[in-house]
């Protein structure tokens, strides 16, 4: 029997749910000023963290907090526009 992977859902501020998309994380991180390779590495770390939570649902606020931590690891001077949404 093949086990189906359940998609992790993201609970957004407006109450809606969407599938977790690691590609979206990479785009946000790249927009913050990281090079494509570094953005991909940081996004992979965030995606792994989300999976490690072992929950069917996570909030966008939790993901945002983790993205900020990853950005700060790479750049201690993360612009405020990417840390406050």
C-alpha positions in Angstrom: 0.0 0.0 0.0 1.4 3.4 -1.0 1.3 6.0 1.8 0.0 9.3 0.5 1.8 12.4 1.8 -0.6 14.9 3.4 0.0 18.5 2.3 0.7 20.9 5.1 -1.8 23.7 5.2 -1.0 27.3 6.0 -3.5 29.3 8.0 -3.3 32.9 6.7 -4.1 36.1 8.6 -7.5 36.3 6.9 -8.4 32.9 8.1 -8.1 31.2 4.7 -6.0 28.0 4.2 -3.6 27.3 1.4 -1.1 24.5 0.7 2.4 25.1 2.0 4.6 26.1 -1.0 8.4 26.1 -0.4 8.8 28.0 -3.7 6.9 30.9 -2.2 9.3 31.0 0.7 12.3 31.1 -1.8 10.7 34.0 -3.7 10.2 36.0 -0.5 13.8 35.3 0.7 15.2 36.3 -2.7 13.1 39.5 -2.7 14.8 40.3 0.7 18.1 40.5 -1.2 19.7 37.1 -1.1 21.2 35.5 -4.1 19.3 32.7 -5.8 21.5 30.0 -4.4 21.4 31.3 -0.8 17.7 31.9 -1.1 17.2 28.3 -2.1 19.3 27.0 0.8 17.4 29.2 3.3 14.1 28.3 1.9 15.0 24.6 2.2 15.8 25.1 5.8 12.5 26.8 6.4 10.6 24.0 4.5 12.4 21.4 6.6 11.5 23.2 9.8 7.9 23.3 8.7 7.9 19.5 8.0 9.7 18.9 11.4 6.8 20.5 13.2 4.9 17.4 12.2 1.6 19.3 12.2 -1.1 19.3 9.5 -1.4 23.0 9.7 0.9 26.0 10.5 0.2 29.7 10.6 1.7 32.2 8.2 3.0 34.1 11.3 5.0 31.1 12.4 6.5 30.7 9.0 7.3 34.4 8.8 9.1 34.2 12.1 11.2 31.3 10.9 12.0 33.1 7.6 13.1 36.1 9.6 15.4 33.9 11.7 17.0 32.5 8.5 17.4 35.9 7.0 19.1 37.1 10.1 21.5 34.2 10.1 22.7 35.3 6.7 22.4 39.1 7.1 22.3 40.6 10.6 20.8 43.8 9.0 17.6 42.3 7.6 15.5 45.2 6.3 12.5 46.0 8.5 10.1 45.8 5.5 10.7 42.1 5.5 10.3 41.6 9.2 7.1 43.5 9.7 4.0 42.4 7.8 
